[in-house]
Amino acid sequence: MKNSAVKLVTDNTRETPRERQLPMILSISKEMLKRAKDNDWEQVIVLESQRNILILDYFSIPVSNQEALEVSNYINKVLDIDRQLIELGDQDCDHLKSNLQKINHGKHALKLYTSD
């Protein structure tokens, strides 16, 4: 087991930074989803900013024909995670709206009750 870990580290050191960017983008996306599920939206925003930097850097160089299929697969995975993030965000937004409406109803009822 120790040898496989050493081999993995050795193999990864042969990759260029560009070759590591797609896995990093996907990893950050997964962490964003995990944080969103934990309702840690501030960290999601921080991670999204870091991810955008990597995405912009990666696509600053045109994708070769040899990379196209792999890049397409990564893009689809990231887009799937983004759809899940949007869904979670929408659910949280609806929950917040509902809570705000309840607070406003309570304020209105209190105002009516104390106006006499």
DOMIRO-720962 format. One line per 3 residues: number of its first residue (from 1); for each residue x, y, z of N, C-alpha, C, O. Coordinates in steps of 0.2 Angstrom, whole numbers, padded with zeros to 4 digits, m for minus. Layout:
N
NUM> X,Y,Z,X,Y,Z,X,Y,Z,X,Y,Z | ...;
***
This chain:
116
1> 0004,m0006,0000,0000,0000,0000,0004,0006,0000,0003,0011,m0003 | 0010,0006,0004,0014,0012,0004,0017,0013,m0003,0018,0019,m0005 | 0019,0008,m0006,0022,0009,m0013,0017,0012,m0018,0019,0016,m0022;
4> 0011,0010,m0017,0006,0013,m0022,0005,0020,m0021,0004,0024,m0025 | 0005,0022,m0014,0005,0029,m0013,0011,0033,m0016,0010,0039,m0018 | 0017,0030,m0015,0023,0033,m0018,0022,0034,m0025,0024,0039,m0028;
7> 0020,0029,m0028,0019,0029,m0036,0014,0034,m0038,0015,0038,m0043 | 0009,0035,m0034,0004,0040,m0036,0007,0047,m0035,0006,0051,m0040 | 0011,0048,m0030,0014,0055,m0029,0019,0056,m0035,0020,0061,m0038;
10> 0023,0050,m0036,0028,0051,m0042,0025,0052,m0048,0027,0057,m0052 | 0019,0049,m0050,0016,0050,m0056,0013,0057,m0056,0013,0060,m0062 | 0010,0060,m0051,0007,0066,m0051,0013,0072,m0052,0011,0077,m0054;
13> 0019,0071,m0050,0024,0076,m0050,0026,0076,m0058,0029,0081,m0059 | 0024,0071,m0062,0026,0072,m0069,0021,0076,m0073,0022,0077,m0079 | 0015,0077,m0070,0010,0081,m0073,0012,0088,m0073,0015,0091,m0069;
16> 0010,0091,m0079,0011,0099,m0079,0005,0102,m0075,0000,0099,m0074 | 0006,0108,m0073,0001,0112,m0069,m0006,0111,m0073,m0011,0111,m0070 | m0006,0112,m0080,m0012,0112,m0084,m0015,0105,m0083,m0021,0105,m0083;
19> m0012,0100,m0083,m0015,0093,m0082,m0018,0092,m0076,m0022,0088,m0075 | m0016,0096,m0071,m0019,0095,m0064,m0024,0100,m0063,m0028,0099,m0058 | m0025,0105,m0067,m0031,0110,m0066,m0038,0107,m0067,m0042,0108,m0063;
22> m0039,0102,m0072,m0046,0099,m0072,m0048,0095,m0066,m0053,0096,m0063 | m0043,0091,m0063,m0045,0088,m0057,m0046,0092,m0051,m0050,0091,m0047 | m0042,0098,m0051,m0043,0103,m0046,m0049,0106,m0046,m0053,0107,m0041;
25> m0051,0108,m0052,m0058,0111,m0054,m0063,0107,m0051,m0068,0109,m0048 | m0063,0100,m0053,m0068,0096,m0051,m0068,0095,m0043,m0073,0095,m0040 | m0062,0094,m0040,m0062,0094,m0033,m0065,0100,m0029,m0068,0099,m0024;
28> m0063,0105,m0032,m0066,0112,m0029,m0073,0112,m0029,m0077,0114,m0025 | m0076,0110,m0035,m0083,0109,m0036,m0087,0104,m0031,m0092,0106,m0029 | m0083,0099,m0030,m0086,0094,m0026,m0086,0097,m0018,m0091,0096,m0015;
31> m0081,0100,m0017,m0081,0103,m0010,m0086,0109,m0009,m0089,0110,m0004 | m0087,0113,m0015,m0092,0118,m0015,m0099,0114,m0013,m0103,0117,m0009 | m0100,0109,m0016,m0107,0105,m0015,m0107,0103,m0008,m0113,0103,m0005;
34> m0102,0100,m0006,m0102,0098,0001,m0103,0104,0006,m0107,0103,0011 | m0100,0109,0005,m0101,0115,0009,m0108,0118,0008,m0111,0120,0013 | m0111,0118,0002,m0118,0120,0001,m0123,0115,0005,m0128,0118,0008;
37> m0121,0109,0005,m0126,0104,0009,m0125,0105,0016,m0130,0104,0020 | m0119,0108,0019,m0118,0110,0026,m0121,0117,0027,m0120,0119,0033 | m0124,0120,0022,m0126,0127,0023,m0121,0132,0024,m0122,0137,0027;
40> m0115,0131,0022,m0109,0135,0022,m0108,0139,0016,m0103,0138,0012 | m0113,0144,0015,m0113,0147,0008,m0107,0152,0008,m0105,0154,0002 | m0105,0155,0013,m0099,0159,0013,m0093,0156,0010,m0089,0158,0006;
43> m0092,0150,0012,m0086,0146,0010,m0087,0144,0002,m0083,0143,m0002 | m0093,0142,0000,m0095,0141,m0007,m0093,0147,m0011,m0090,0145,m0016 | m0094,0153,m0009,m0092,0158,m0013,m0085,0159,m0013,m0082,0161,m0019;
46> m0081,0158,m0008,m0074,0158,m0008,m0071,0153,m0013,m0067,0154,m0017 | m0074,0147,m0012,m0071,0141,m0017,m0073,0143,m0024,m0069,0141,m0028 | m0079,0146,m0025,m0081,0147,m0032,m0076,0152,m0035,m0075,0152,m0041;
49> m0074,0157,m0031,m0069,0162,m0034,m0063,0159,m0036,m0060,0160,m0041 | m0060,0154,m0031,m0054,0150,m0033,m0055,0146,m0039,m0050,0146,m0043 | m0061,0143,m0040,m0062,0139,m0045,m0062,0143,m0052,m0060,0141,m0057;
52> m0065,0149,m0052,m0065,0153,m0058,m0059,0155,m0060,m0057,0155,m0066 | m0054,0156,m0055,m0047,0158,m0057,m0044,0152,m0061,m0041,0153,m0066 | m0045,0146,m0059,m0042,0140,m0062,m0046,0139,m0069,m0042,0137,m0074;
55> m0052,0140,m0069,m0056,0139,m0075,m0053,0144,m0081,m0052,0142,m0086 | m0053,0150,m0079,m0050,0155,m0083,m0043,0154,m0086,m0041,0155,m0091 | m0039,0152,m0081,m0032,0150,m0083,m0032,0144,m0087,m0028,0144,m0092;
58> m0036,0139,m0086,m0036,0133,m0090,m0038,0134,m0097,m0035,0132,m0102 | m0043,0138,m0098,m0046,0140,m0105,m0042,0146,m0108,m0045,0148,m0113 | m0037,0148,m0105,m0033,0154,m0108,m0029,0151,m0114,m0027,0154,m0118;
61> m0028,0144,m0114,m0025,0140,m0119,m0030,0136,m0122,m0034,0132,m0119 | m0030,0136,m0129,m0035,0132,m0133,m0034,0125,m0131,m0029,0122,m0130 | m0040,0121,m0131,m0040,0114,m0129,m0038,0110,m0136,m0041,0112,m0141;
64> m0033,0106,m0135,m0031,0102,m0141,m0037,0096,m0143,m0041,0095,m0139 | m0036,0094,m0149,m0041,0088,m0151,m0040,0082,m0146,m0045,0079,m0145 | m0034,0081,m0144,m0032,0075,m0140,m0035,0076,m0133,m0037,0072,m0129;
67> m0036,0083,m0130,m0039,0084,m0124,m0046,0085,m0124,m0050,0084,m0119 | m0049,0086,m0130,m0056,0087,m0130,m0061,0083,m0127,m0066,0085,m0123 | m0060,0076,m0127,m0065,0071,m0124,m0064,0072,m0116,m0069,0072,m0113;
70> m0058,0072,m0114,m0057,0072,m0107,m0060,0079,m0104,m0063,0079,m0099 | m0058,0084,m0107,m0061,0091,m0105,m0069,0091,m0105,m0072,0093,m0100 | m0072,0088,m0110,m0079,0088,m0111,m0082,0084,m0105,m0087,0086,m0102;
73> m0078,0078,m0103,m0081,0074,m0097,m0080,0078,m0091,m0085,0078,m0087 | m0075,0082,m0090,m0074,0086,m0084,m0079,0091,m0084,m0082,0093,m0078 | m0081,0095,m0089,m0085,0100,m0090,m0092,0097,m0088,m0096,0101,m0084;
76> m0094,0092,m0090,m0101,0089,m0089,m0101,0087,m0081,m0107,0088,m0078 | m0096,0085,m0078,m0096,0083,m0071,m0097,0090,m0067,m0101,0090,m0062 | m0093,0095,m0069,m0094,0101,m0065,m0101,0104,m0066,m0104,0107,m0062;
79> m0103,0104,m0072,m0110,0107,m0074,m0115,0103,m0070,m0120,0106,m0067 | m0115,0097,m0069,m0119,0093,m0065,m0119,0095,m0057,m0124,0096,m0054 | m0113,0096,m0055,m0112,0099,m0048,m0115,0106,m0048,m0119,0107,m0043;
82> m0114,0110,m0053,m0117,0117,m0052,m0124,0117,m0052,m0128,0121,m0049 | m0127,0112,m0056,m0135,0111,m0056,m0137,0110,m0049,m0142,0112,m0047 | m0134,0105,m0046,m0135,0103,m0039,m0134,0109,m0034,m0139,0110,m0029;
85> m0129,0113,m0035,m0128,0119,m0031,m0134,0124,m0032,m0136,0127,m0027 | m0136,0125,m0038,m0141,0130,m0039,m0148,0127,m0036,m0151,0131,m0033 | m0149,0121,m0037,m0155,0118,m0033,m0155,0119,m0026,m0160,0121,m0023;
88> m0149,0118,m0023,m0148,0119,m0015,m0149,0127,m0014,m0152,0128,m0009 | m0146,0131,m0018,m0147,0138,m0017,m0154,0140,m0017,m0156,0145,m0013 | m0158,0138,m0022,m0165,0140,m0023,m0169,0137,m0017,m0173,0141,m0015;
91> m0167,0131,m0015,m0171,0129,m0009,m0169,0133,m0003,m0174,0135,0001 | m0163,0135,m0002,m0161,0139,0004,m0165,0146,0003,m0167,0149,0008 | m0165,0149,m0003,m0168,0155,m0004,m0175,0155,m0002,m0178,0159,0001;
94> m0179,0150,m0005,m0186,0149,m0003,m0187,0148,0004,m0192,0151,0007 | m0183,0145,0008,m0183,0144,0015,m0182,0151,0018,m0186,0153,0023 | m0177,0155,0016,m0176,0162,0019,m0182,0166,0018,m0184,0170,0022;
97> m0185,0166,0012,m0191,0170,0010,m0197,0168,0015,m0200,0172,0017 | m0198,0162,0016,m0203,0159,0020,m0202,0162,0027,m0207,0164,0030 | m0196,0162,0030,m0195,0164,0036,m0196,0172,0037,m0198,0174,0042;
100> m0194,0175,0032,m0195,0183,0032,m0202,0184,0032,m0204,0189,0035 | m0206,0181,0028,m0213,0182,0027,m0216,0181,0034,m0221,0184,0036 | m0214,0175,0038,m0217,0174,0044,m0215,0180,0049,m0219,0182,0053;
103> m0209,0182,0049,m0207,0188,0053,m0211,0194,0052,m0213,0197,0056 | m0212,0195,0045,m0216,0201,0043,m0223,0200,0046,m0226,0205,0048 | m0226,0194,0045,m0233,0193,0048,m0233,0194,0055,m0238,0197,0058;
106> m0228,0192,0059,m0227,0193,0066,m0227,0200,0068,m0230,0202,0072 | m0223,0204,0064,m0222,0211,0065,m0229,0215,0064,m0231,0219,0068 | m0232,0213,0059,m0239,0216,0057,m0244,0214,0062,m0248,0219,0065;
109> m0244,0208,0065,m0249,0206,0070,m0247,0210,0076,m0252,0212,0080 | m0241,0210,0078,m0239,0214,0084,m0241,0221,0084,m0243,0224,0088 | m0240,0224,0078,m0242,0231,0077,m0249,0232,0077,m0251,0237,0081;
112> m0253,0228,0075,m0261,0228,0075,m0263,0227,0083,m0267,0231,0085 | m0260,0223,0086,m0261,0221,0093,m0260,0227,0097,m0263,0229,0102 | m0254,0230,0096,m0252,0236,0101,m0254,0243,0098,m0253,0248,0102;
115> m0258,0243,0093,m0260,0249,0090,m0266,0252,0094,m0268,0258,0094 | m0270,0248,0098,m0276,0250,0102,m0274,0253,0108,m0278,0255,0112;
***
